[in-house]
Amino acid sequence: MTGPAAVEELLRTEAPYVLSALVRRFGRFEAAEDAVQEALLDASIQWARDGVPENPRSWLTRVGYRRMVDLLRSEQAAHRRELQIGIAEVVTPAGPAAETDDSLALLLLCCHPALSRTGQVALTLRAVGGLTTAEIAHAYGVPENTMGTRISRAKQTLRKAGARFTPPGETERADRIGAALEVLYLVFNEGYTATAGAELGRVDLAHESIRLTRMLARIAPGEPEVAGLLALMLLTEARRPARTDPYLGLVPLAEQDRSRWDRALIEEGLAVLEEVWGAGDPGPFRLQAAIAAVHAHATSAADTDWHEILGLYLLLERTLPTAPVRLGRVVAAAHAFGPVVGLQLLDELDAEHGLAGDPLTAQRVLAVRAHLLDQRRDPSAAAQFRAAAELTANEAERDYLLRRADQARVIVDS
């Protein structure tokens, strides 16, 4: 007998392949997903009792076809042609359709340009990741019915846009893969440092984004930025064991016990990056992975080559001139040349680009300024730490900032 956890993992892995087979056959995303969910429910009961069949994907696909036929029978006569196709597939033993890997097409469909980024993330986790609506809602700290509404709205948008389960053209394919990378990057960031909640991160989301990026790297070879994102995720995730203390409090990078970093993930990430680094000018994900690689190579915080990191941030800012990247350059400059230089650069970039007014960096601007002021023993550091703490809904991060505020105040008072 196969254990429940193993069955659950198998079902989650196979669900996207089955869904893609049904969508390709019927062209009905929403109905196909309902059919797949019923097939998964049947499997979770039957496989736990009788064991996993020899070809689980074919088993799920046959059951999914039958459920799809049941759904189509309840609809209007305009769908009779689809019904006949479905019946023919059910009668015929599952063949190539069940084995065809349409995961990339499914992922690109979920990243359709008609969808908002929120819709793309939710639909990708639901359809490609195989997460339940409840799991996605929990990960993002929203009620299940709210997340259900988002997913339903995304499906309706796809239908209204006339989205088809067909390979996009070369130009559109590049755009869709770019959107998929952004979606996976967002999911990983939420998993590494959660927007809200008692825990610093969401391990399930981080692991799911890595799994999906591995899949994308496998089914879309020759895309160096896909490999770059995978390397970035692996090198960053390797630090997770050292990011929290025994009480789940945040431990900043400079204070982490690097012997606790996951060496297997580091070695894999470095190997992935090395393989694609010379494939043309590096894009934003390869550059970010290179920054993470510099940290991974350093045996201690003091050994970190911040001058190299600063150079990489300058390159990154040329290709990705965003507020978070500019703030990253501030941090690198402060480490390389001291807090005074860091504060001067922060003031310059804030005046020129409005970093403090950008919702992506407003809280971090305060935190960075607080750290730099604290290094100079400036009495205003404590207030900056507290202001930064007020802008985060992540309890672990807030507690850390408040502790730093108290420490800064003690130094000033003494």
Sequence and secondary structure as in RCSB ss.txt:
>XXXX:A:sequence
MTGPAAVEELLRTEAPYVLSALVRRFGRFEAAEDAVQEALLDASIQWARDGVPENPRSWLTRVGYRRMVDLLRSE
QAAHRRELQIGIAEVVTPAGPAAETDDSLALLLLCCHPALSRTGQVALTLRAVGGLTTAEIAHAYGVPENTMGTR
ISRAKQTLRKAGARFTPPGETERADRIGAALEVLYLVFNEGYTATAGAELGRVDLAHESIRLTRMLARIAPGEPE
VAGLLALMLLTEARRPARTDPYLGLVPLAEQDRSRWDRALIEEGLAVLEEVWGAGDPGPFRLQAAIAAVHAHATS
AADTDWHEILGLYLLLERTLPTAPVRLGRVVAAAHAFGPVVGLQLLDELDAEHGLAGDPLTAQRVLAVRAHLLDQ
RRDPSAAAQFRAAAELTANEAERDYLLRRADQARVIVDS
>XXXX:A:secstr
   HHHHHHHHHHHHHHHHHHHHHHH  HHHHHHHHHHHHHHHHHHHHHH   SSHHHHHHHHHHHHHHHHHHTS
 GGGHHHHHHHHHHHHS   HHHH   HHHHHHHHT TTS HHHHHHHIIIIIS   HHHHHHHTTS HHHHHHH
HHHHHHHHHHTT  SS   HHHHHHHHHHHHHHHHHHHHHHHS SEESSS  HHHHHHHHHHHHHHHHHSTT HH
HHHHHHHHHHHHTTGGGSB TTS B  GGG  GGGS HHHHHHHHHHHHHHTTSSS  HHHHHHHHHHHHHH SS
GGG  HHHHHHHHHHHHHH   HHHHHHHHHHHHHHH HHHHHHHHHHHHHHH GGG TTTHHHHHHHHHHHHHH
TT TTHHHHHHHHHHT EEHHHHHHHHHHHHHHHHHHH 
